[in-house]
């Protein structure tokens, strides 16, 4: 059977993923920025905390055929959705963990090269706990949609001495057809923070 996404590049269209009503999906254009910020290597070990539908998990697992992606999701139905999406893309290098970060982090495979944190209520506590598990040279990427959380994460980055910090807020619009017209529709804005652990 031919793979669902036979390309070496990321950027899988959103409609190729199984979805659940009410569960947000990281849009393709945002995933491209996230994957770029992670700076993955073929054998990378990645933790995705708050993995949602698993779109970043799938993109990362395809890019790291000799690595491993650990997807953490607290909701059992959403964790099953991640498994379904991994099956759709024939991935064997993903482990889905049903748990709540930061409480479950000690039980995950140690020393991830990269950690992506995709939102959450206690995001600052998750950032601080995940940082303790990163080895020197590891990368941390965090996404958020609110100014309050951006401020909280920025404070945490400063307190943790995160190095080579980058913060972007892309403005992305997609062309859509509405009736007889073609219009651009904005994708909800998101803040993307990334940095490295150098000492």
C-alpha positions in Angstrom: 0.0 0.0 0.0 1.4 3.4 -1.0 2.1 5.8 1.9 -0.4 8.5 2.5 2.3 11.2 2.4 5.1 9.9 0.1 7.2 13.1 0.2 10.4 13.9 2.1 9.2 17.4 3.0 6.8 18.3 5.8 3.5 20.2 5.1 0.8 17.5 5.1 -2.6 19.0 4.2 -4.9 19.2 7.2 -7.6 17.1 5.6 -5.4 14.1 5.6 -5.6 13.9 9.4 -8.4 12.3 11.3 -10.0 14.9 13.6 -12.4 15.1 16.4 -15.0 18.0 16.9 -13.8 20.6 19.3 -10.1 19.4 19.3 -7.9 22.0 17.7 -5.5 21.1 15.0 -2.1 22.8 14.3 -2.6 24.1 10.8 -0.2 23.0 8.1 1.5 26.4 7.9 2.0 26.6 11.6 3.3 23.0 11.7 6.0 24.0 9.1 7.2 26.7 11.5 7.1 24.4 14.5 9.1 21.7 12.7 11.6 24.3 11.5 12.0 25.6 15.1 12.6 22.0 16.4 15.7 21.5 14.1 15.2 17.8 14.1 17.8 15.2 13.1 17.1 11.8 11.6 17.6 10.1 14.9 16.0 12.8 17.1 14.2 11.9 20.3 11.2 14.2 20.7 8.6 14.8 23.3 5.3 16.4 22.2 3.5 17.6 25.4 -0.2 18.3 24.7 0.0 16.6 21.4 -3.7 17.1 20.4 -4.6 15.5 17.1 -1.0 14.4 16.6 -0.3 16.5 13.5 3.2 17.6 14.8 3.8 14.1 16.0 3.2 12.7 12.5 5.3 15.3 10.7 8.2 14.8 13.2 8.0 11.0 13.1 8.2 11.1 9.3 11.3 13.4 9.4 13.0 11.2 12.1 12.8 7.7 10.7 15.6 6.5 13.1 14.3 8.5 16.0 11.4 8.3 18.4 8.5 10.7 19.1 6.7 10.5 22.5 3.3 12.1 22.3 1.7 13.0 25.7 -2.0 13.6 25.8 -4.3 13.7 28.9 -7.6 12.9 27.2 -7.9 9.1 26.3 -10.1 9.9 23.2 -7.6 12.3 21.9 -4.7 9.9 22.6 -6.6 7.3 20.5 -6.9 9.9 17.8 -3.1 10.3 17.8 -2.8 6.6 17.4 -5.2 6.6 14.5 -3.3 9.3 12.7 0.0 7.4 13.3 -1.6 4.3 11.8 -2.9 6.3 8.8 0.7 7.3 8.1 2.2 3.9 8.9 4.4 5.1 11.7 6.2 2.7 14.1 8.4 5.2 15.8 5.7 6.9 18.0 4.8 6.2 21.6 1.5 7.7 22.8 1.4 8.3 26.6 -1.9 9.1 28.3 -0.9 11.4 31.1 -0.8 14.9 32.4 2.4 17.0 32.2 4.3 17.8 34.2 3.3 14.9 36.4 4.1 12.2 33.9 7.5 13.5 32.6 9.6 11.3 34.9 8.0 8.2 33.4 9.0 9.2 29.8 12.1 7.9 27.9 14.9 10.1 29.3 17.0 12.8 27.6 14.9 14.1 24.7 16.8 16.1 22.1 13.7 18.3 21.6 10.5 19.2 23.4 7.5 20.8 21.9 4.8 22.1 24.3 1.5 22.9 22.5 -0.4 24.9 25.0 -2.1 23.9 28.2 -3.4 25.4 31.4 -0.2 24.9 33.5 2.1 25.7 30.7 4.7 27.5 32.8 5.1 24.6 35.1 5.4 22.2 32.1 8.1 24.4 30.6 10.1 24.5 33.8 9.7 20.7 34.3 10.5 19.8 30.7 13.6 22.0 30.8 15.0 19.8 33.6 14.8 16.8 31.3 16.6 18.4 28.4 20.3 17.6 28.0 22.8 20.2 27.1 22.2 21.2 23.4 18.5 20.3 23.6 15.8 22.5 22.1 12.6 23.7 23.6 9.7 25.0 21.5 6.4 26.3 23.0 3.2 27.5 21.3 0.5 29.7 22.7 -2.3 31.8 21.5 -2.6 34.4 24.4 -0.6 37.4 25.4 -0.8 36.4 29.1 0.7 33.0 28.4 3.3 34.5 26.1 4.4 36.7 29.0 4.5 33.8 31.4 6.6 31.6 29.0 8.9 34.5 28.3 9.5 34.9 32.1 10.2 31.2 32.4 12.6 31.3 29.5 14.5 34.2 31.2 14.6 32.4 34.6 15.8 29.2 33.0 18.5 31.0 31.0 17.2 29.6 27.7 19.7 30.6 25.0 19.3 31.7 21.4 15.6 32.5 22.0 13.4 33.2 19.1 9.8 34.4 19.3 7.6 34.7 16.2 4.0 35.5 15.6 3.2 34.7 12.0 0.3 36.2 10.1 -1.0 33.4 7.8 -3.9 33.7 5.4 -5.3 30.9 3.2 -7.2 31.3 -0.1 -10.7 29.9 0.2 -13.6 29.7 -2.2 -16.9 31.0 -0.8 -19.7 30.7 -3.4 -18.5 32.4 -6.5 -15.7 34.3 -4.8 -12.2 33.6 -3.7 -11.2 35.2 -0.4 -8.3 35.1 2.0 -9.1 33.7 5.5 -6.8 34.4 8.4 -5.5 31.5 10.5 -5.8 32.2 14.2 -2.6 33.9 15.3 -0.2 31.9 17.5 3.1 32.8 19.3 6.0 30.4 18.7 8.9 30.5 21.2 12.0 28.5 20.9 15.5 28.2 22.4 18.3 26.0 23.5 19.9 24.6 26.6 23.6 25.4 26.4 24.8 24.8 29.9 
